[in-house]
């Protein structure tokens, strides 16, 4: 009897059996993102506007994110709780609760690696510190303006040296294929993959001991702190470059039907659609062996669309929707007073708060304040009823 009571208390959330001391946030690896995902989102469409059912492989796909109705597959072959956990052989949808659409994630496999805007645009730039480059130099590489030397080989070029288009052509004519230089986030990822963090940390510690310049010491100390942070977290710097883009659950970016057959949609769906469209177009162009100039422009556009999804307006002009209104990105959903943290996690509506004029009273102590009787009855109602 006691065991039954205990389990009931646990179910109702009256008792916490699992405790934790801390929550740590770290950079996710491509493998971690894939492990969260239930499938790849390749189709930029949301729902079929004739049947009002989610499109297969799209941003609301039932096969990836789960059924829209409790214990009912998409085609209707399996209905009711007795088929719980069955995956329909006709439509491929798992028979389960519709609330899984708040938890299940998808992913987009990017045709080329792209940089995460938080790591190079937010000050201090983590990518800049790790690469020992300025934000402007990084920007020129990420947005396909300059080449970055990854492996100088036996040439007089230096590792992490920037080359303009003309300088790169001249170097190719002079040295041929004896050096490696690339553009975009791919170049930064390749540099990071070669990086031995323990070796870099040792070099920086030695540099910190020998350097006398106050400004240089400050910069080296910042870089060392970042490198040690990666080592302690068991993370790799190349994870700051995105190869797999996570797609958040559809119920966190809903599509709501309105009167007259119209739909109200979350801005995130438009931003995800832009990413998928550009990613698919770039993949097709790469297969068709299109000229380098066109491919480079498409790569830059993919980088810009991922930037807008992560933090719209931080780089260049913000992507706008109807009425020239900037679309709300993932960052906008999290930051500020109306963001997820301050609005929903830290601030909650409670029934034991009240507002009243504070009045002085000669009978009150310095640490006391008067409370109207009616308000006291409302506020302390649970305690009064319990008594």
C-alpha positions in Angstrom: 0.0 0.0 0.0 2.8 2.3 0.9 4.6 1.6 -2.4 1.4 2.4 -4.4 1.0 5.7 -2.5 4.6 6.6 -3.1 4.4 5.9 -6.9 1.2 8.0 -7.1 2.9 10.9 -5.3 5.7 10.6 -7.8 3.3 10.6 -10.8 1.5 13.7 -9.5 4.8 15.4 -9.2 4.4 15.8 -5.4 7.8 14.2 -4.8 11.1 14.6 -6.6 13.1 11.4 -6.8 15.8 12.7 -9.2 17.9 15.5 -8.0 20.7 17.4 -9.8 23.4 19.8 -8.7 24.0 21.7 -11.9 23.0 22.2 -15.6 25.9 22.7 -18.0 25.6 24.1 -21.5 28.2 23.0 -24.0 28.8 23.0 -27.8 26.9 20.1 -29.5 28.8 17.8 -31.8 27.3 16.7 -35.2 26.8 13.2 -33.7 24.8 14.7 -30.8 22.6 16.6 -33.1 21.9 13.5 -35.2 21.2 11.5 -32.0 18.5 14.0 -31.1 16.9 13.9 -34.5 14.1 11.5 -35.7 14.7 12.2 -39.4 16.0 14.6 -42.1 13.8 17.4 -43.2 14.4 17.8 -47.0 11.1 19.3 -48.1 10.6 23.0 -47.4 6.7 22.6 -47.4 4.7 22.7 -44.2 1.1 21.3 -44.8 -1.0 20.3 -47.9 -3.5 23.2 -48.2 -6.1 20.8 -49.8 -6.0 18.0 -47.2 -4.6 20.1 -44.3 -2.2 17.2 -43.6 1.6 17.7 -43.0 3.7 17.1 -46.1 6.0 14.1 -46.1 9.6 15.0 -45.3 8.5 18.6 -44.6 8.7 20.9 -41.6 5.6 19.3 -40.0 6.2 15.7 -41.2 4.3 13.1 -39.1 6.9 10.4 -39.9 9.7 12.6 -38.3 7.9 14.5 -35.6 5.0 12.1 -34.6 1.2 12.0 -35.2 -1.1 15.0 -35.2 -3.8 13.0 -33.4 -3.4 10.8 -30.3 -2.9 7.1 -31.2 -3.7 7.6 -34.9 -1.4 7.2 -37.9 -1.5 9.6 -40.9 -3.4 7.3 -43.2 -5.8 6.1 -40.5 -4.9 2.4 -40.8 -4.1 2.2 -37.0 -6.3 3.9 -34.5 -6.7 3.6 -30.7 -4.3 3.0 -27.8 -4.1 -0.8 -28.4 -1.7 -0.1 -31.3 0.6 2.1 -29.2 4.2 1.9 -30.5 3.3 0.4 -33.8 4.9 2.0 -36.9 2.4 2.0 -39.8 3.6 0.0 -42.8 1.7 2.3 -45.2 2.6 5.8 -44.0 5.5 5.1 -41.6 4.0 7.1 -38.7 4.4 5.8 -35.2 1.1 5.3 -33.3 1.6 7.4 -30.1 0.5 10.5 -28.3 0.4 13.8 -30.3 2.3 15.6 -27.5 5.6 14.0 -28.8 5.4 16.8 -31.4 6.6 19.1 -28.7 9.7 17.0 -28.1 10.8 15.3 -31.3 13.4 17.1 -33.4 14.5 16.8 -37.0 17.7 17.9 -38.8 19.0 19.4 -42.0 22.2 18.0 -43.5 23.9 21.1 -44.9 25.5 20.8 -48.4 28.5 22.8 -47.1 29.6 23.7 -43.5 28.3 27.0 -42.2 29.5 29.1 -39.3 27.3 29.7 -36.2 26.7 33.5 -36.0 26.9 33.5 -32.1 30.5 32.3 -32.2 32.0 34.9 -34.5 29.6 37.9 -34.3 29.0 38.1 -30.5 31.8 39.9 -28.6 34.3 38.6 -27.7 34.3 36.5 -30.9 35.0 32.8 -29.9 36.0 31.9 -33.5 38.3 35.0 -33.6 40.0 34.1 -30.3 40.5 30.4 -31.3 41.8 31.3 -34.7 43.8 34.4 -33.4 42.2 36.5 -36.1 40.2 39.8 -36.0 36.4 39.7 -36.6 36.8 41.5 -39.9 39.3 39.0 -41.2 36.9 36.1 -40.1 34.0 37.8 -41.9 35.9 38.0 -45.1 36.6 34.3 -45.0 33.1 33.2 -43.9 31.4 35.3 -46.6 33.6 34.1 -49.4 35.6 37.3 -50.0 39.1 36.0 -49.1 40.9 32.6 -49.1 42.4 31.2 -45.9 45.7 29.2 -46.2 45.1 25.9 -44.4 48.4 24.1 -45.4 51.2 26.3 -46.8 53.3 23.2 -47.8 56.8 24.2 -48.9 55.7 27.6 -50.2 56.6 30.9 -48.5 52.9 31.4 -47.5 52.0 31.2 -43.9 49.3 29.1 -42.2 46.0 31.1 -41.6 47.2 33.8 -44.0 44.5 35.6 -46.0 44.7 35.8 -49.8 42.5 37.8 -52.1 41.2 36.3 -55.3 44.1 37.8 -57.3 46.7 36.7 -54.8 45.3 33.2 -54.8 45.4 32.9 -58.6 49.0 34.2 -58.6 50.0 31.7 -55.9 48.4 28.9 -57.9 50.3 29.8 -61.0 53.5 30.0 -59.1 53.2 27.1 -56.7 50.5 24.9 -58.3 48.9 22.4 -55.9 51.7 22.5 -53.3 49.5 24.5 -50.9 45.9 24.3 -49.7 43.7 27.4 -49.3 39.9 27.5 -49.0 37.0 30.0 -48.5 34.0 30.0 -46.1 33.3 28.1 -42.9 34.8 25.0 -44.4 38.3 26.6 -44.3 37.9 27.4 -40.6 36.6 23.9 -39.8 39.7 22.3 -41.6 42.1 24.5 -39.5 40.2 23.5 -36.3 40.4 19.8 -37.2 44.2 20.0 -37.4 44.4 21.8 -34.0 45.7 20.0 -31.0 44.2 21.8 -28.0 46.6 20.5 -25.4 49.5 21.7 -27.6 47.9 25.1 -28.1 47.3 25.4 -24.3 50.9 24.6 -23.5 52.1 27.2 -26.1 49.8 29.9 -24.7 51.0 29.2 -21.1 54.6 29.6 -22.2 53.7 32.8 -24.1 52.0 34.1 -21.0 55.1 33.6 -18.9 57.5 35.2 -21.4 55.4 38.2 -22.6 55.8 41.5 -20.9 53.2 43.5 -22.9 50.1 44.1 -20.8 47.8 44.1 -23.9 49.3 40.9 -25.3 49.1 39.1 -22.0 45.4 40.0 -21.7 44.7 38.7 -25.2 46.7 35.5 -24.6 44.9 34.9 -21.2 41.5 35.2 -23.0 42.5 32.7 -25.6 44.0 30.3 -23.0 40.7 30.5 -21.0 38.7 29.5 -24.1 41.1 26.7 -25.0 41.0 25.3 -21.5 37.2 25.6 -21.5 37.0 23.3 -24.6 39.4 20.8 -23.0 37.5 20.7 -19.7 34.2 20.3 -21.5 35.5 17.5 -23.8 34.4 19.6 -26.8 36.2 20.3 -30.1 36.5 23.8 -31.7 35.2 22.5 -35.2 31.8 21.9 -33.5 31.3 25.7 -33.7 31.0 25.2 -37.4 27.6 23.6 -38.3 27.4 20.6 -40.6 24.1 19.3 -39.3 21.4 21.9 -38.4 18.8 20.9 -35.8 15.1 21.5 -36.5 13.1 22.3 -33.4 9.8 20.4 -32.7 6.8 21.6 -34.8 4.6 22.4 -31.8 7.2 25.1 -30.7 6.8 26.8 -34.1 3.0 26.2 -34.7 0.9 26.7 -37.8 -2.6 27.8 -36.6 -5.7 27.8 -38.9 -7.7 31.1 -39.0 -11.1 31.9 -40.3 -11.5 32.0 -44.1 -9.0 29.2 -44.8 -6.0 31.2 -43.9 -3.1 30.2 -41.6 -1.0 32.0 -39.0 2.5 30.6 -38.8 5.5 31.1 -36.7 8.3 33.1 -38.2 10.7 30.2 -37.7 8.9 28.2 -40.4 9.7 30.9 -43.0 13.4 31.0 -41.8 13.7 27.2 -41.9 12.1 27.2 -45.4 14.7 29.6 -46.7 17.5 27.4 -45.4 16.0 24.2 -46.9 15.4 25.9 -50.3 18.9 27.3 -50.5 20.5 24.0 -49.3 18.6 21.9 -51.8 19.5 24.4 -54.6 23.2 24.3 -53.6 23.3 20.5 -53.5 21.8 20.4 -57.0 24.3 22.9 -58.4 27.2 21.0 -56.8 26.0 17.8 -58.6 25.7 19.6 -61.9 29.3 20.9 -61.6 28.2 24.5 -62.0 30.8 27.3 -62.4 32.6 28.3 -59.2 31.3 31.9 -59.2 27.6 30.7 -59.0 28.4 28.0 -56.4 30.3 30.6 -54.2 27.3 32.9 -54.3 24.9 30.1 -53.3 27.2 29.1 -50.4 27.2 32.7 -49.2 23.4 32.8 -49.4 23.1 29.6 -47.4 25.4 31.1 -44.7 23.2 34.2 -44.6 20.0 32.1 -44.3 21.4 30.2 -41.4 22.5 33.5 -39.8 19.0 34.8 -40.1 17.5 31.6 -38.5 19.9 31.8 -35.6 19.9 35.6 -35.0 18.0 37.7 -37.6 19.4 41.2 -38.1 22.8 40.6 -36.4 24.6 40.4 -39.8 23.3 42.8 -42.5 19.7 43.6 -43.1 17.1 41.6 -41.2 14.9 39.2 -43.2 11.4 40.7 -43.2 7.9 39.2 -43.5 4.5 40.8 -44.2 4.3 44.5 -43.5 8.1 44.8 -43.6 8.3 43.3 -40.1 11.6 41.6 -39.1 11.1 37.8 -38.6 11.6 36.5 -35.1 14.7 34.2 -35.0 15.7 31.5 -32.5 17.7 34.2 -30.5 14.6 36.5 -30.4 12.6 33.6 -28.8 15.2 33.2 -26.1 16.4 36.7 -25.3 14.9 39.7 -23.6 12.0 40.2 -21.2 9.5 38.3 -23.4 12.0 35.5 -24.1 11.7 31.9 -23.0 14.1 32.3 -20.0 12.8 35.4 -18.4 9.1 35.1 -19.4 8.5 31.3 -19.0 11.2 29.8 -16.9 12.1 32.5 -14.4 8.8 34.4 -14.3 5.6 32.5 -13.7 2.1 33.6 -12.8 1.3 32.9 -9.2 -1.9 33.2 -7.1 -0.2 34.4 -4.0 0.9 37.9 -5.0 -1.0 41.1 -4.7 -0.7 44.9 -5.2 -1.8 47.5 -2.7 -0.9 51.0 -1.5 1.6 50.7 1.4 0.4 52.8 4.3 2.3 53.7 7.5 1.0 52.7 10.9 2.3 53.7 14.3 1.7 50.2 15.7 3.8 48.6 12.9 7.5 47.7 13.3 10.1 48.8 10.8 10.1 45.4 9.1 6.3 45.1 8.9 3.7 46.4 6.5 -0.1 46.5 6.7 -2.2 44.1 4.6 -6.0 44.6 3.9 -8.1 41.9 5.4 -9.8 41.0 2.1 -6.5 40.6 0.4 -5.1 38.5 3.2 -8.0 36.1 2.9 -7.5 35.8 -0.9 -3.7 35.3 -0.6 -3.8 32.9 2.3 -6.9 31.0 1.1 -5.1 27.6 0.7 -3.7 27.8 4.3 -7.1 28.9 5.8 -9.0 26.0 4.0 -6.4 23.5 5.2 -6.8 24.7 8.8 
